[in-house]
Amino acid sequence: MSLLAVRGLNAGYGQGRVLHGIDLEVSLGGVTAVLGANGAGKTTLLRALCGMIARDGEIRFEGARIDRMRAEDIARLGMAHVPEGRGTFTSLTTEENLRLGGYTRRDKAEVGRDLERVYRYFPRLQERRTQQAGTLSGGEQQMLALGRALMLRPKLMLLDEPSFGLAPRIVQEMYGILRQINGEERVSVLVVEQNAALALDFADHVCLFETGRVVMTGPPDTLHGDESLRRAYLGY
């Protein structure tokens, strides 16, 4: 069953079109990885899905059309976007950043309970809950961005280059937590990732982008089994 279904999606900036007729799906409880070179349109895809830029085409979330909805209304439905660069409010504390993640929620009484839930996944954030976010390490800021997204109680997380600039040990720890969240809570994930091998190990479905178009979609084994695609996107 599809949680997110995209058909004929076009998007861009001003008069310049970046995405050309994108078809894509994320299954309920599934993980879809979007791979492609820089400039292929991967970040634009995430921005279009969550209503940050102008787009046309059909986007369905839990079966309902959302392609004409505003970004804040899409977030309330349970789509959480973790942008590249993390989007941390550096002058606020770790806990203040996390509480901001639940600002669109109407069940304010549950926010405190979800804060404890985030701390269970990311105990390092609890240790630094009163620390100014701008003084956290890069890995801690990425964990903070993921924790803030969890405060939305998402059904789908859109992750843009979550491993960028992080040490391999931190990346492995972070992806381990994401697997736990996906497995325990059935939170679906759409991840844009330059580290193709890491993304393929995490995902159950992969979508290859080239110059704003989908050139291949299917299970990760499909990519591993196609030598030309493997050389082009995995480098071996």
N, C-alpha and C positions, 0 to 999 in steps of 0.2 A: 504494500500500500504506500502510495506517495504522500509524503508530508508537504513537499514543495514540488510543483510542476511548472516548468517554464516553457513557453511555446512562442517562437518567432520574436524573441526579444531583441530590440534595437535600442541603443543608447549611445550617448556621447556628450560632448561639451560644446555649447554654442552651436555653430553650424557643422562642426566636425563629428562624424559618426565613428564610434570605436567598436561597437558590437553590431554584428550583422546576422540577424535571424537565429539567435541562440535557442536551442532546445536542450533542456537539462532537467534532471529529477534528483531529488533526495528522498530516500525511503524513510518511513517512520522508524526511528531508532537506528538509522543507517549513517554511514560516513562516506561522503563523496569528496574526493580530492580533485582540484583543478590545477593542472600543470601546463606550463608553457613558458616561452622566453619572456624577458622583460619587454613590455610594450604590447603584449598579446591581448590585453584587455581584461585580465583577471581581476584586478582591483576595481575596475569599472563595473564588472559584473556584480560584485558585492554591493557597491554603492547603488547600483540600479535596483537590486532586489529589495534593499531596505528603504528606498524612496528618497535617497539623497540627491539624485540627479534626474533630469528628464529622461523618460523612456517611453517606448510603445511596444505593444505585444501583449501577451497574456501571461500573468503570474498568478498562480493559485497556491494558497496556503491553507492546508486542511480542507481543500476543495473549494474555497471561496476566493473570488477575484480580489486581489490587493493592488493591482497595478495602477490604480487611480487614487490610492490612499496616501496620506501624509506619513512621513517617517515616524513621528511619535505614535500614530495610531497603529502602524505596523509593529512597532516595538511592544505595544500593549498586547498584541495578539500572541507574543512569545517569540519574536525573532530578535536575537541579540547580536550586535555587530561589534567585533573586536578589531579595530583598524590597525593597519601597519603604523608603527610608531607609538602604539599603546594608548595614546590619548589620556594620559594621567594628568590629573590636576595637581601640579607639583607643589603648590603652596598649601594644600590641604593635607591632613593626616591620612594615614592608610585607612583608618576606619571611616573617616568622613568621605573618602572616595568610594568605599564600598556602599555606604548608605545612599550615596547619590545614584548608585545603580538601581535602586528600587524606587526612584522618584515617580515613575509612571504607574506604580502599583496602587490599587485601591484598598488592598488588605494590609493596612499599615501595621496591624497588630502582629502579623506574621514576619515582618521584616527582621525583628530581633532574633527570631528563631532561625531564619535563613542566614543571618550573620554568623551564628554559631556553626551552621552547616558549612559555610565557606571556610571558616577557620579549621574545621576538621580536614577538609581537603588540602588546605594551605596553612599548616601550623606556623610557618615562618611569618605569615602575615599577622597572625595573632601576636607573635613576639614583637612585631613592629607596629602594632595598631595605633600607637600614639606618635609615631615617628612621621615627620614630614615626608610626603611621598617623593618629592624631588631628590631626597637623599638616599633613596633605596637603590640597590644595584639594578642593572638591566634585567637580570632574571627575576628579581623580586617585583619590578615594575610590570613585567609581563604577567606574572602570577596575579598581581593586583588587577590588571585589566581583565583577566579571565574570571577572577572572583567577582569583580563588579558586574560582568555580564551574567554570572550565575544569580546575582541578586535580583535580576529581572524575572527569575523563574522561567527560563527559556525552554521552548520546545525545539528550537533550532538555533545553533550558534554559527555565525559567519566569522571565520578566522582568517585574517590577512597576514601571511608570513609570520606566524607565531614564533618560529625559530630564529628569525633574522637577528644577527649580531650576538647570539648567545653561545656560551661555551657548551661543548657536546654533553657534558655531564648534566647541565641544567636543562638542555633540550630533552634528554632522555627522561629526566624526572618529570618535566612538564607533560610530555606525551603520555607517560605512565598515568598521571592524574587524569588526563583527558580520556584515556581508555576506561578508567574507573568510573568517571562521570557518565560516559556513554553506556557502559555496561550496567551500572547500578540504577541509573535514573532514566535511561532510554532517551537521553537528549541527543537529537540528531546533530550532525556536524557537516558543514560545507567549508572545506579548508583550502585556501590558496597557499601553496608552499613551493619554494625554489628547490628544497632538498627533496628530489623526486623519490629516492630510495626510502626515505623516512615516511613520506606521504603514502607511498604504495604499501608499506608495511602496516600503516594505520588504517587505511581506507578499505572499504568493501566494494567501492565503485570509483572509477577514474574518468575524468573528462579532459582531453587534450585541446588546448587552445592554440591557434595560430592566426595572427593578425585579425583578431576579433571574431573568429569563426571556430566552430567545433570541428576538429579533424578526426576525432576518434572518441568513442565512449563505450564503456564496458567494464567488466571486472579487471582487477590488476593483472591477473594471469594473461589477459589478452595482450597487454603491453609487453609483458615479459616474453611472450611467445612470438612477437613480431620483431624480427631483427632490425628492420629499417626504422621502425618507431623507437625501438630501444636505443639504437645508436643516436638518433636525433634528440631524444629527450632524456635519456639516462647516461649517455656518453660511453657506452660499452657495447 
